[in-house]
Amino acid sequence: YRRALVHQALGQAAQAEADMASAAKLARQRYSEKPKDRPNTLNLALYEFAAGKSAEAEQLYRQALSEGAPTKHLCQALADLEEFLALRPGEERGAVLRELLRGAVTEAAPQG
């Protein structure tokens, strides 16, 4: 996945797509074996979003949230999504997903 981001930043779309497809394939395999692996579910959501499957991405993010993904995993998922969106500014659906994760992180933060 990280290599895909580098290719994307360098304008190497074909290599970026190939690396993203590979990351998504591995995440889907792991998801089918261990659907309760929250970090993998969150990663798969990002990969689906990157592939243009925003409905699937939202479903996976919501699944991880409903299953009680730990705050540290949600923070990492939010950081990953923001990193991806920095390379693709204009992704309207990404803003919706970012707010979904931000809301969950804020909700989970200790009140003091």
PyMOL commands that set and color helices and strands:
alter all, ss='L'
color gray80, all
select helices_A, chain A and resi 2-9+13-33+38-50+54-66+71-87+92-108
alter helices_A, ss='H'
color red, helices_A
deselect
rebuild
show_as cartoon
